[in-house]
């Protein structure tokens, strides 16, 4: 049985007609699916943008207020400053950086954060390589013990460690806070890098060993170049944690104001200038400016770091 096509004058069989109808139905379904995906993605994107804007409102308000005179901060909301007539000043930053010593505190934070990030990253990289690719008695139990240290509140160890540092004579120095941040950051660092290292292709290591490479050369020539995203993400995590830390810095260097970082200095400003909001807003934004720059510049590594930590070892 056949059906005549009046447009072309050809005869189309029933099977061909069904195939044509099915193809047209499938095309309409795909078109509707693409339209629904575009519509759904647009809704999700709009929701994400709205949430991001709401989340950024406090930061924007802090930034705008840091450039306003004190009398305007006390009498009007920060949103009134974004419309004419504008009244902005740099006096707030000049005061906190010079008179309140935030310039030296910023330098102290860098002195604390950079070694406090590099040391645990280097140690964790060596330890993670050992746990991932070297076999020795008790390896899994030692690794499990290191990971279990993450659930122990580090606040429980502050007083005993402070007593040890005081006995040794390094309390109040940069060395004390470097060692503290290194010790507290190692469990997570080892866990993150070990899982990433363990997911690397084993054929690369076998080929390197066949060619005569030893473990040290394999680590520097194969593991480190391939683990750039995981190491970069660890550096970002650790740096952000050390930079924003208050408790550890307050315990181990708080007794020496000359070595106090930004977090300790800003906390002291809150106690001394509780009503001078123009000073506090400028000081707060100085303390968060560098973490914001790092986050927005390298935010893709945060996602890679999370994925690296979730890979099965």
Secondary structure, 3 states (H helix, E strand, C coil): CEEECCCCCCEEEHHHHHHHHHHHHHHHHHHHHHHHHHHHHHHHHHHHHHHHHHHHHHHHHHHHHCCECHHHHHHCCHHHHHCCCCCECCHHHHHHHHHCCHHHHHHHHHHHHHHHHHHHHHHHHHHHHHHHHCCCCCHHHHHHHHHHHHHCCHHHHHHHHHHHHHHHCCCCCHHHHHHHHHHHHHHHHHHHHHHHHHCCCHHHHHHHHHCCCCHHHHHHHHHHHHCHHHHHHHHHHHHHHHHHCCHHHHHHCCCCHHHCCHHHHHHHHHHHCCCCHHHHHHHHHHHHHHHHHHHHHCCHHHHHHHHHHHCCC
